[in-house]
Amino acid sequence: MKKYILQSIRLTAVLLILLCVIYPVILAAAGRFSKGEGGGEKVISKGKVVGYALIGQSFTDPRYFWGRPSAVGYNAAGSAGSNKGPSNEDYLKQVADRIDTLQKYNPGLKKADIPADMVTASGSGLDPAISPQGAIIQIKRVASYRKLDESKVAELVAAHTSGPLWGLFGPSTVSVLQLNLALDQLSQTAANQHQ
Amino acid sequence: MNTELLGVIATYLLTLVIAIPLGRYLAKVFAGERVWTDFLKPVEAGIFKLAGINTKEEMDWKQAMKALLTINLVWLIYGFFVLIYQDKLPLNPDGNPGMSPDLSFNTIISFVVNCNLQHYSGESGVTYLTQHFVLMFLQFVSTATGIAAAVIFFKAFRDRTTSKLGNFWDFFVKSITRLLLPLSILVGLILAFNGTPTSYDGKDQYISVQGDTVNVSRGPAAGFIAIKHLGTNGGGWFGANSTHPLENPNYLTGVVELVSQCIIPFALVITFGYFIRRRKLSWMIFGVMTIGMLLLLVPMLQSELGGNPALAKLGISQQTGAMEGKEVRFGPAISAYWSTMTTIISTGSVNNMHDSTMPMSGTWQLLGMMINSFFGGCGVGLLNYFIYLIIAVFISGLMVGRTPEFLGHKVEAREVKIAALITLLSPFLILAGTAVASYVFTAHGEAAWAVQPKSWLNNPGFHGFSEMLYEMTSSNANNGSGFEGLGDNNVFWNVSTGIVLMFGRFLPIIGPIAIAGLLGAKKYIPESEGTLKTDTLTFSLMTLAVIIVLNALSYFPALTLGPLAEYFTMLK
């Protein structure tokens, strides 16, 4: 028994060095060569960091495309889903309110055209994407608030829609942050042309 | 065929393509045959020398269990104190506090037993030091413990009669050097180059497009996430686990994480057949496990892809399925597949929030964990299956009027008693645990704990009961996923699940190994006309029937009070 205790302690010490020092340091060294140099890929606009490529952020201004509801208000120092059960009455009322808000800001929007992702909270609370349909239903609003051509905005949405992996696997998505940055650029170009 | 379902099929096929050769490779590694990774021998020799271990010393099953329990105890004591004092130790750039003793008790047990039930949140509850030196360390070694236990078990059936079952330390270290570490480096690199952070930098701050100030938690997560899946551990770096965009950046990483959590449990079934030279038996076991997996997967896909009927009444479109708690980049199909695999395989990592899945999905998730042997966790899944197998041998033996035998060894009263006790242990822990929790919730709602019992549940009614049932089931299965709405960071849940976790881990390891050790030492009886063959289709279906009947009898009443009741009220 005493033999096992000593062996256990010594083996633990050796493995701590192998698994908790050498292993992560190898990955950290390799990670320096990834896009974000191991610290997460940042999105830079006009010389300033305005976000992380993978992390969704809150958009509430009607001039921007909105992302999904978030249980943590897109606070990236934490992360969580709503954990609401499917039959919870309070939850169902919350979803009904979200539908009303969408219809208020997007006049003429039919309920049957609202995709589920626009009125349900994501798992992480930091979902960077919406479905293509979720973007399409907002085109009219965004174009009218920005006085842009609807077709131009629709083109932008199409250009920022990523298809399934290798065209074969998984869903299509739209990155809300990238789309909105491109949208700001489009408004800027339009304003310059008017001058 | 739609692209989401195509993704599920491709992921499953990729798992098979990797797992089958991996199983054959592992059989050679543990049998000491020549393999291409033998260049690592000097590294292993160095480890054994520093630890003072002579791998030539063979152990019987009792010695192997003593070694296993001793080193696990060392980890428990070490980790318990490091977690409590983590705020005073280095590598804490975000200034996170130390853990309370009850939370530390729960956390350390939970990681030692390969469960990773997390009553803390990764962003604020631990430091980079404890993430690596306690939690990630345990993700490696608890997995290696499970695999080494399985190999000890295999050894009992390799030779005709033997009480020498190899050297536990040898199997344990080789599981790390020949399997877990190389694969983790590979998966870690894939994650790192898809956007998962690897650097030790602390929180970052930026001003968002709309002008909000946002803090972002980060940290050296890629290596942690790799072993979290390969080892069927499941504990996340971030609170939201693999739904978090940094923990699981895109569809490709989703597939990689899914494949990596399945390959070792799949492979070990194949390893068993090669190692004991009875490949047909292991393919039969593989077949039963696959049927079991499909029986849970197909209805889960159906209920998630169908969407939430309560939301359908509100008039919105659920084209692809239910989206609450899910991420757009994954979609409902692969999320349902993930939920199935993570519950049958005892990983417990999630790419969608189980609390928000449909009631019938909750039923399948719970059943996956209750059965806990359709592939199951690394090593231990096969041990759980073995218990059902012994029960099936016993019952079939009685039915045809022959002495029950398994692989040429008589199964007698002592072995059947152990198997029966282990079979009864799970329902006892799950149901008694849930009953006590329900009692405390109803009778002592005002108890002055960190979370008052009356505020435990995030959802009312039947779903609230499911939250408690799920927590106990997950603990007993050493799974680690949760209906996370449950307010579980308080002394009641930390201590009660801690106890369930410990019994749910060690007894189901010791039991099967004791049976195997006892059987292996018995006289070998050559097969004859009168032998009940265990590698036939009939016997395999018998085992499946035993699994289904035992679990239905044990859990149907509890499931009726929770998810089934919720399902039927939603039909109205």
Interface residues (C-beta under 8 A of the other chain):
Chain A: M1 Y4 I5 L6 Q7 S8 I9 R10 L11 T12 A13 V14 L15 L16 L18 L19 C20 Y23 P24 I26 L27 A28 A30 G31 R32 S34 K35 G36 E37 G38 G39 G40 E41 K42 S45 K48 V49 V50 G51 Y52 A53 L54 I55 G56 Q57 S58 F59 T60 D61 Y64 R68 Y74 N75 A76 A77 G78 S79 A80 G81 S82 N83 K84 G85 P86 S87 N88 E89 Y91 L92 V95 A96 I99 K111 A112 D113 I114 P115 A116 D117 V119 T120 A121 S122 G123 S124 G125 L126 D127 P128 A129 I130 S131 Q133 G134 P164 L165 L168 F169 G170 P171 T173 L177 N180 L181 D184
Chain B: T3 E4 L6 G7 A10 I47 L50 A51 G52 I53 K66 A67 T70 I71 L73 V74 W75 Y78 S121 E123 S124 H132 F133 M136 F137 F140 V141 W169 V173 I176 L181 S184 I185 G188 L189 A192 F193 G195 P197 T198 S199 Y200 D201 K203 D204 Y206 I207 S208 V209 Q210 D212 V214 N215 V216 S217 R218 P220 A222 G223 F238 G239 A240 T243 H244 P245 L246 P249 N250 Y251 L252 G254 V255 G307 N308 A310 L311 L314 G315 I316 S317 Q318 Q319 T320 G321 A322 M323 E324 G325 K326 E327 V328 R329 F330 G331 I334 V350 N351 N352 M353 D355 S356 T357 M358 P359 N458 N459 P460 G461 F462 H463 S466 F483 E484 G485 E566 T569 M570
